[in-house]
Amino acid sequence: ALTLTPEVGFDYNHFGNADVDITAYTPKAGLRLTMGFLVEPSVYAHLGYAFHQAQFGGADKSSSAMAADVGAAVDFNFGDVVAVGLHAGDRMLWSEKGEIAYHIPELGAHLQIGF
């Protein structure tokens, strides 16, 4: 069966080294298109608003701007309520000037609880 599911979420990302320190908090909403039953492949897209704290060589470059992510996932369903899965995608954070400032690869696991 083909299913379109609305989603809400929250991302937290932190990365850096001796010269760069970036933390981003992003509430987001979007859609997931799935096809399957016990094993369910899907694609997703979300829009949100990122609050990023950034330090480059000691200079503060913190800002807030639009964010989006796109990717693919596979879920393993356990009944009608619980699923676990893996996802991979690309997260984009825009600068205040309207340009894409960062591309952050996303790899992870997720838990879905339906109600």
C-alpha positions in Angstrom: 0.0 0.0 0.0 1.2 3.5 -0.8 0.9 5.9 2.2 1.6 9.6 2.7 2.3 10.4 6.4 2.7 13.8 8.0 5.6 14.2 10.4 6.9 16.6 12.9 10.4 16.4 14.4 13.3 18.1 16.1 17.0 17.8 14.9 20.0 18.5 17.1 23.4 18.5 15.3 26.8 19.3 16.8 30.2 19.1 15.0 33.5 20.8 14.9 37.2 20.7 15.5 39.8 23.1 17.0 38.8 26.0 14.6 35.1 25.3 14.0 32.3 24.7 16.4 28.7 24.4 15.1 25.5 23.5 16.9 22.1 23.5 15.2 18.6 23.1 16.7 15.8 22.6 14.1 12.1 22.0 14.7 10.6 20.7 11.5 7.5 19.3 9.7 7.1 17.4 6.5 5.9 14.3 4.7 7.0 10.7 4.3 5.8 8.6 1.3 6.0 4.9 2.1 5.2 1.7 0.2 5.2 -1.7 1.8 4.0 -3.8 4.7 6.5 -5.6 7.0 9.5 -4.0 5.3 8.6 -0.5 4.2 10.9 1.7 2.0 10.2 5.4 2.0 11.3 8.9 0.9 10.9 12.0 3.0 11.2 15.8 2.9 10.9 18.3 5.8 11.1 22.1 6.2 12.0 23.8 9.4 13.7 26.7 11.0 17.3 26.3 12.3 18.9 28.1 15.1 22.6 27.6 14.7 25.4 28.7 17.0 28.7 28.8 15.0 32.2 29.7 16.0 34.8 29.9 13.2 38.3 30.7 14.5 36.9 32.4 17.6 34.5 34.6 15.5 30.8 34.3 16.3 28.8 33.4 13.2 25.5 32.4 15.0 22.3 32.9 13.1 18.8 31.6 12.4 17.5 30.6 9.0 15.4 28.1 7.0 16.4 24.4 6.9 15.3 21.4 4.9 16.1 17.8 4.6 15.4 15.1 2.0 16.3 11.4 2.1 15.3 7.8 2.0 14.5 5.2 4.7 13.5 1.6 5.3 11.3 0.6 8.2 10.7 -2.7 9.8 7.1 -2.9 11.1 6.1 -4.7 14.2 2.3 -4.7 14.1 0.3 -1.5 13.4 1.9 0.6 16.1 5.7 0.2 16.2 8.4 0.4 13.6 12.1 0.7 13.7 14.2 1.8 10.7 17.3 3.3 9.1 17.5 6.5 7.2 20.0 8.5 5.0 19.6 12.0 3.7 20.9 15.5 3.2 20.2 18.3 5.5 20.5 21.9 4.2 20.8 25.0 6.3 20.4 28.4 4.7 22.2 31.6 5.6 20.4 34.8 6.5 21.3 35.9 3.0 19.1 33.1 1.5 22.0 31.0 0.3 22.6 27.4 1.3 25.3 27.7 4.1 25.8 24.0 5.0 25.0 20.5 3.7 25.0 18.0 6.5 24.8 14.3 5.6 22.3 12.4 7.8 22.6 8.8 8.7 20.7 7.3 11.6 18.1 5.0 13.1 14.6 5.9 14.1 11.7 4.6 16.1 8.1 5.2 15.0 5.1 4.9 17.3 1.7 5.3 15.7 -1.4 6.5 17.5 
